Amino acid sequence: METFQINSKQDAKKLNLKLNTYWKKSNAGSGLEKDYFCTVYKKLENTSERGRVFSALIDLEMTYLFMAKDVTKSGGGWNQNFAPGKLEGGSVLDDYNKFQGKVDILDALNSFTFRSRAFWDKYMGILVLIKDFENYQKYCKAKSRKKNFKKIASEWTDFPIEVQEALVHTLQQSEIYGLSKQQVEEGTFYPANFLDVLFTYIEQLDNQYRTPEAHGTGALRKWSLSMLPIEHSRDFDLLGHWNIVNSMIRGLREYLVNSAQIKS
């Protein structure tokens, strides 16, 4: 029995087209650049671990797609049912339409939380595969992939400028944006400052959402099941993380496309 595999540039091209069609039908976003998978597959042709790297990339992009669907579902659910002039005030226990609409939003945000955390493990894993393949199995087996990645990546002598710029892009509203941008230009942002910013974001996600949802009584439910106006409900604060993910996936795509040859 044959499992799903990409065995040629033609397969990669077909996957790109099919996935973009799925993006469009899901109303979740614009999807992939034309022939992105085909371009990356070709750049991996002299890499002994092309299959593993490409499979990891597909996995990351699928996770990103599912996150986009979660964002669309949660935001769309709010607009459809709870925008001003629609279902307002009272309690979800007063009306089943309120209850169902709010539970659907909670479902999407809960899913987004766990997929976000998985996204970062997969994102870091691709970088290890490409930059430091010999340490990939150690990374996968590590008790804490965050700590392991930080240890491995801090020893790399170079790092994709596109990914650095993508992270700095997320700091535009921060007081450290100007300095960080200058450090990227000077070649001093990586590794220490890059890793500090990246893991600040990941730890915020873990501490505020993922850990309470996975190991506690939940951080989202008390907000998602309330009838508070959206500006007072903190559940949608989670989606601020979506902006970070968007920037970082674009940075990784640009790096892979711009690379003369990808080696692992």
Legacy VTK file of the C-alpha trace (Angstrom):
# vtk DataFile Version 3.0
C-alpha trace
ASCII
DATASET POLYDATA
POINTS 264 float
0.000 0.000 0.000
1.523 3.284 -1.135
1.337 6.299 1.130
1.245 9.894 -0.094
4.584 11.066 -1.498
5.954 13.755 -3.792
8.302 12.086 -6.264
8.844 14.711 -8.945
8.641 18.400 -9.834
5.374 17.604 -11.585
3.962 16.201 -8.348
5.111 19.320 -6.504
3.453 21.538 -9.108
0.191 19.602 -8.839
0.269 19.830 -5.051
0.808 23.586 -5.244
-2.213 23.963 -7.523
-4.476 21.686 -5.492
-3.531 23.314 -2.207
-4.145 26.803 -3.587
-7.553 25.671 -4.839
-8.300 24.420 -1.338
-7.173 27.762 0.123
-9.529 29.574 -2.235
-12.505 27.345 -1.526
-11.890 27.681 2.204
-11.940 31.498 2.001
-8.954 31.366 4.327
-6.440 33.498 2.431
-4.323 33.720 -0.688
-2.351 30.501 -0.239
1.008 29.766 -1.836
2.925 31.671 -4.490
2.593 30.098 -7.930
4.949 27.109 -8.351
6.401 27.619 -4.861
6.587 23.909 -4.090
8.040 23.161 -7.526
10.740 25.810 -7.078
11.746 24.528 -3.647
11.678 20.905 -4.773
14.106 21.737 -7.573
16.433 23.609 -5.206
16.570 20.503 -3.026
17.617 18.201 -5.883
21.219 17.845 -4.683
20.200 17.302 -1.082
20.437 13.755 0.229
17.499 14.352 2.562
15.247 16.060 0.012
12.298 13.816 0.825
12.470 14.524 4.537
12.951 18.267 4.130
10.159 18.558 1.589
7.795 16.463 3.696
8.500 18.711 6.676
7.782 21.764 4.536
4.452 20.338 3.345
3.543 19.549 6.943
4.306 23.125 8.021
2.287 24.624 5.183
-0.690 22.374 5.957
-0.566 23.437 9.599
-0.467 27.063 8.488
-3.506 26.458 6.258
-5.453 24.878 9.125
-4.576 27.849 11.342
-5.913 30.180 8.657
-9.160 28.215 8.636
-9.394 28.545 12.418
-8.950 32.318 12.110
-11.612 32.499 9.406
-14.014 30.349 11.417
-13.628 32.345 14.627
-13.757 35.782 13.024
-16.502 34.811 10.626
-18.548 33.345 13.445
-18.311 36.561 15.384
-19.279 38.728 12.421
-22.166 36.479 11.469
-23.688 36.159 14.926
-22.345 38.746 17.345
-21.565 41.919 15.411
-23.344 45.067 16.659
-27.066 44.773 16.033
-27.073 40.968 16.066
-26.976 38.703 19.128
-26.006 41.002 21.993
-26.115 41.008 25.790
-27.542 38.487 28.179
-26.059 35.016 28.549
-25.321 32.142 26.197
-27.604 30.105 28.460
-30.567 32.243 27.420
-30.587 31.245 23.767
-29.239 28.231 21.877
-28.151 30.332 18.883
-25.940 32.354 21.188
-24.598 29.170 22.757
-23.834 27.431 19.466
-22.200 30.510 17.955
-19.968 31.025 20.970
-18.995 27.356 21.242
-18.046 27.372 17.548
-15.765 30.353 18.201
-14.233 28.609 21.225
-13.685 25.484 19.139
-11.788 27.459 16.484
-9.662 29.424 18.969
-8.828 26.301 20.973
-7.721 24.558 17.792
-5.717 27.613 16.761
-3.886 27.549 20.109
-2.585 24.009 19.705
-1.842 24.395 16.024
0.127 27.574 16.738
2.358 25.735 19.166
2.809 22.861 16.711
3.630 25.400 13.996
6.655 26.662 15.926
8.030 23.181 16.603
7.722 22.406 12.887
9.161 25.769 11.844
12.211 25.314 14.049
12.523 21.729 12.847
12.782 22.777 9.202
15.541 25.222 10.075
17.441 22.476 11.887
16.949 20.097 8.939
18.412 22.655 6.552
21.088 24.231 8.709
22.193 21.381 10.972
20.854 18.034 9.790
23.131 16.031 12.087
21.303 17.463 15.105
17.786 16.928 13.769
17.096 13.671 15.593
18.324 15.197 18.851
15.972 18.097 18.272
13.006 15.787 17.623
13.702 13.681 20.721
14.435 16.604 23.041
12.212 16.988 26.097
12.030 20.688 25.313
12.393 21.525 21.643
12.459 25.224 22.519
15.557 24.813 24.685
17.182 22.427 22.241
16.635 24.730 19.269
17.978 27.691 21.202
21.123 25.725 22.074
21.664 24.470 18.512
20.792 27.701 16.725
22.958 29.873 18.964
26.002 28.081 17.535
25.200 28.710 13.859
27.515 31.239 12.246
24.948 32.449 9.705
21.184 32.578 9.520
18.679 33.480 6.778
18.384 37.246 6.494
14.818 36.839 5.198
13.759 35.111 8.424
15.510 37.740 10.547
13.763 40.544 8.668
10.427 38.761 9.011
10.784 38.645 12.786
11.812 42.300 12.975
8.750 43.162 10.870
6.575 41.958 13.760
8.192 44.575 16.027
6.963 47.622 14.123
4.824 48.787 17.039
7.616 48.104 19.535
10.159 50.543 20.876
12.956 48.169 19.878
11.941 48.073 16.200
14.421 50.688 14.984
17.333 49.204 16.886
16.475 45.664 15.784
16.243 46.713 12.147
19.631 48.381 12.409
21.117 45.276 14.020
19.885 43.120 11.123
21.592 45.494 8.688
24.804 45.356 10.740
24.659 41.567 11.127
24.368 41.669 14.930
20.690 40.788 15.443
21.358 37.058 15.209
21.743 34.968 17.281
21.102 36.500 20.717
18.494 39.147 19.943
16.719 37.072 17.306
16.339 34.132 19.670
15.248 36.365 22.563
12.452 37.924 20.501
11.329 34.627 18.974
11.136 32.833 22.293
9.402 35.746 23.972
6.591 35.264 21.469
6.506 31.480 21.877
6.579 31.676 25.672
3.740 34.218 25.669
1.694 31.767 23.624
2.587 28.926 25.981
2.000 30.795 29.232
-1.167 32.654 28.286
-2.940 30.069 26.156
-1.374 26.718 25.363
-0.482 25.588 28.903
-3.836 26.637 30.421
-5.730 24.955 27.574
-3.660 21.767 27.681
-3.003 21.339 31.405
-5.382 23.665 33.230
-9.051 24.567 33.118
-8.632 26.747 30.031
-7.963 30.430 29.414
-10.333 30.951 26.491
-13.647 29.529 27.688
-14.512 32.255 30.204
-14.130 34.879 27.474
-15.461 33.004 24.457
-18.642 31.950 26.240
-19.323 35.435 27.573
-21.470 37.973 25.769
-18.967 40.779 26.221
-18.379 43.147 23.286
-15.363 42.099 21.242
-13.299 45.060 22.477
-13.710 43.790 26.057
-13.288 40.074 25.422
-9.710 38.846 25.607
-10.147 35.615 23.680
-9.475 37.272 20.331
-6.203 38.680 21.713
-4.860 35.248 20.781
-5.148 36.127 17.118
-2.411 38.727 17.512
-0.153 35.689 17.241
-1.507 35.130 13.731
0.275 38.277 12.546
3.583 36.879 13.806
3.006 33.531 12.089
2.084 35.286 8.830
5.311 37.278 8.814
7.493 34.302 9.677
6.012 31.967 7.055
6.609 34.642 4.418
10.201 35.021 5.584
10.820 31.285 5.348
9.247 31.099 1.881
11.391 33.978 0.647
14.515 32.355 2.036
13.791 29.012 0.363
12.965 30.625 -2.982
15.963 32.983 -2.894
18.482 30.298 -1.962
20.731 29.337 -4.841
20.758 25.767 -3.553
19.323 24.289 -0.365
21.641 21.865 1.357
21.207 19.761 4.487
LINES 1 265
264 0 1 2 3 4 5 6 7 8 9 10 11 12 13 14 15 16 17 18 19 20 21 22 23 24 25 26 27 28 29 30 31 32 33 34 35 36 37 38 39 40 41 42 43 44 45 46 47 48 49 50 51 52 53 54 55 56 57 58 59 60 61 62 63 64 65 66 67 68 69 70 71 72 73 74 75 76 77 78 79 80 81 82 83 84 85 86 87 88 89 90 91 92 93 94 95 96 97 98 99 100 101 102 103 104 105 106 107 108 109 110 111 112 113 114 115 116 117 118 119 120 121 122 123 124 125 126 127 128 129 130 131 132 133 134 135 136 137 138 139 140 141 142 143 144 145 146 147 148 149 150 151 152 153 154 155 156 157 158 159 160 161 162 163 164 165 166 167 168 169 170 171 172 173 174 175 176 177 178 179 180 181 182 183 184 185 186 187 188 189 190 191 192 193 194 195 196 197 198 199 200 201 202 203 204 205 206 207 208 209 210 211 212 213 214 215 216 217 218 219 220 221 222 223 224 225 226 227 228 229 230 231 232 233 234 235 236 237 238 239 240 241 242 243 244 245 246 247 248 249 250 251 252 253 254 255 256 257 258 259 260 261 262 263
